[in-house]
Amino acid sequence: MGTLGTNKELSELKMKMIEGILKNDTITQIAKDIKVTRNTVYAWLELDDVKAELNKRKQQIISKAQNAIMNDMDKYIAEVKRLALESDSDKIKTDCLIYLIDKTLGKNTTKIQEISDENNNNNQTNEQIMNELNDFKLIELEKKAK
């Protein structure tokens, strides 16, 4: 494997490494392609500037994919509705209807979690009220003792 070169070349090499990571190339293949050792690739992956660039690029890919899906969302929903209403398979109809209902109203586990969270919040509130009441009782007892 070759020498690392100047800082400018390092930046270009790091960018090539990031491209390889994003293409799911193996570390061995990336190292071979950019003519550095595998240890160098692993070391670069730990650098803050490389991590930041890699995360930025991953977010760009995710955002682009989400935008593409969102642009066709009406088509996807229409197709799921069509399958739910017109499919010859009862399983497909049921699965599509459950999917649409869950996406609209939330899954049962989601609702149970929300109720559980509300109860936890109420319990904390009840504990706070009891603590305040006990503090108040102590203050009243102190006043009577004087």
C-alpha positions as a printed NumPy array, in Angstrom:
array([[  0.   ,   0.   ,   0.   ],
       [  1.249,   3.52 ,  -0.813],
       [  2.147,   6.515,   1.29 ],
       [ -0.543,   8.884,   2.461],
       [  0.621,  12.062,   0.675],
       [ -0.329,  15.668,   1.337],
       [ -3.312,  17.009,   3.278],
       [ -5.173,  17.789,   0.042],
       [ -4.67 ,  14.215,  -1.115],
       [ -5.801,  12.986,   2.296],
       [ -9.054,  14.85 ,   1.89 ],
       [ -9.565,  13.351,  -1.563],
       [ -8.709,   9.911,  -0.233],
       [-11.09 ,  10.321,   2.687],
       [-13.858,  11.371,   0.302],
       [-13.176,   8.299,  -1.854],
       [-13.275,   6.179,   1.295],
       [-16.636,   7.71 ,   2.253],
       [-17.954,   6.965,  -1.245],
       [-16.87 ,   3.358,  -0.801],
       [-18.567,   3.127,   2.594],
       [-21.781,   4.528,   1.108],
       [-21.622,   1.951,  -1.7  ],
       [-21.235,  -0.798,   0.964],
       [-17.78 ,  -1.759,  -0.259],
       [-15.746,  -3.801,   2.196],
       [-12.988,  -2.118,   4.177],
       [-10.496,  -4.336,   2.362],
       [-11.813,  -3.23 ,  -1.035],
       [-11.821,   0.452,  -0.025],
       [ -8.252,   0.22 ,   1.26 ],
       [ -7.153,  -1.479,  -1.943],
       [ -8.957,   1.086,  -4.155],
       [ -7.403,   4.11 ,  -2.445],
       [ -4.061,   2.401,  -1.805],
       [ -3.949,   2.681,   1.995],
       [ -3.96 ,   0.055,   4.71 ],
       [ -7.124,  -1.267,   6.285],
       [ -5.899,   0.171,   9.596],
       [ -5.772,   3.616,   7.973],
       [ -9.376,   3.264,   6.811],
       [-10.463,   2.215,  10.307],
       [ -8.522,   5.129,  11.835],
       [-10.103,   7.618,   9.41 ],
       [-13.56 ,   6.296,  10.256],
       [-12.942,   7.413,  13.848],
       [-12.076,  11.016,  12.887],
       [-14.733,  13.595,  13.742],
       [-14.589,  15.281,  10.323],
       [-15.026,  11.929,   8.558],
       [-17.885,  10.919,  10.875],
       [-19.589,  14.267,  10.256],
       [-19.238,  13.982,   6.466],
       [-20.417,  10.374,   6.48 ],
       [-23.46 ,  11.273,   8.601],
       [-24.208,  14.273,   6.369],
       [-24.044,  12.133,   3.246],
       [-26.21 ,   9.394,   4.805],
       [-28.813,  12.005,   5.785],
       [-28.794,  13.361,   2.226],
       [-29.455,   9.874,   0.877],
       [-32.242,   9.271,   3.391],
       [-33.791,  12.663,   2.664],
       [-33.683,  12.064,  -1.083],
       [-35.336,   8.659,  -0.66 ],
       [-38.017,  10.067,   1.662],
       [-38.781,  12.857,  -0.806],
       [-39.103,  10.373,  -3.667],
       [-41.491,   8.234,  -1.629],
       [-43.5  ,  11.242,  -0.425],
       [-43.925,  12.461,  -4.02 ],
       [-45.709,   9.2  ,  -4.878],
       [-47.514,   8.697,  -1.546],
       [-50.975,   9.31 ,  -3.051],
       [-50.322,   6.508,  -5.555],
       [-49.213,   4.126,  -2.796],
       [-52.228,   4.86 ,  -0.617],
       [-54.58 ,   4.464,  -3.592],
       [-53.   ,   1.093,  -4.397],
       [-53.312,  -0.134,  -0.797],
       [-56.97 ,   0.984,  -0.778],
       [-57.565,  -0.765,  -4.091],
       [-56.009,  -3.978,  -2.766],
       [-58.027,  -3.714,   0.439],
       [-61.281,  -3.37 ,  -1.483],
       [-60.727,  -5.379,  -4.659],
       [-58.233,  -8.163,  -3.951],
       [-59.376, -11.753,  -4.457],
       [-57.365, -12.793,  -1.411],
       [-59.022, -12.286,   1.97 ],
       [-55.571, -12.244,   3.585],
       [-54.418,  -9.378,   1.367],
       [-57.681,  -7.486,   2.012],
       [-57.336,  -7.977,   5.759],
       [-53.66 ,  -7.016,   5.827],
       [-54.314,  -3.861,   3.788],
       [-57.289,  -2.824,   5.906],
       [-55.333,  -3.398,   9.127],
       [-52.43 ,  -1.4  ,   7.719],
       [-54.687,   1.523,   6.765],
       [-56.469,   1.482,  10.132],
       [-53.209,   1.213,  12.09 ],
       [-51.666,   4.091,  10.124],
       [-54.742,   6.224,  10.68 ],
       [-55.648,   5.403,  14.276],
       [-52.408,   3.952,  15.585],
       [-51.66 ,   0.389,  16.606],
       [-53.197,  -1.033,  19.756],
       [-49.763,  -1.229,  21.37 ],
       [-49.296,   2.484,  20.622],
       [-52.583,   3.334,  22.326],
       [-51.744,   1.142,  25.324],
       [-48.374,   2.878,  25.635],
       [-50.031,   6.314,  25.474],
       [-52.506,   5.33 ,  28.211],
       [-49.657,   3.875,  30.274],
       [-47.652,   7.082,  29.847],
       [-50.662,   9.155,  30.918],
       [-51.096,   6.981,  34.007],
       [-47.409,   7.376,  34.857],
       [-47.741,  11.139,  34.536],
       [-50.845,  11.047,  36.76 ],
       [-49.006,   8.947,  39.346],
       [-46.171,  11.427,  39.452],
       [-48.669,  14.229,  39.849],
       [-50.391,  12.346,  42.688],
       [-47.046,  11.826,  44.422],
       [-46.27 ,  15.518,  44.095],
       [-49.65 ,  16.416,  45.548],
       [-49.125,  14.035,  48.478],
       [-45.685,  15.526,  49.154],
       [-47.096,  19.042,  49.084],
       [-49.929,  17.991,  51.403],
       [-47.463,  16.46 ,  53.867],
       [-45.339,  19.611,  53.736],
       [-48.449,  21.671,  54.396],
       [-49.395,  19.45 ,  57.377],
       [-45.898,  19.905,  58.839],
       [-46.17 ,  23.675,  58.494],
       [-49.592,  23.645,  60.199],
       [-48.248,  21.487,  63.047],
       [-45.307,  23.851,  63.531],
       [-47.687,  26.826,  63.695],
       [-49.849,  25.098,  66.322],
       [-46.79 ,  24.164,  68.377],
       [-45.726,  27.833,  68.628]])
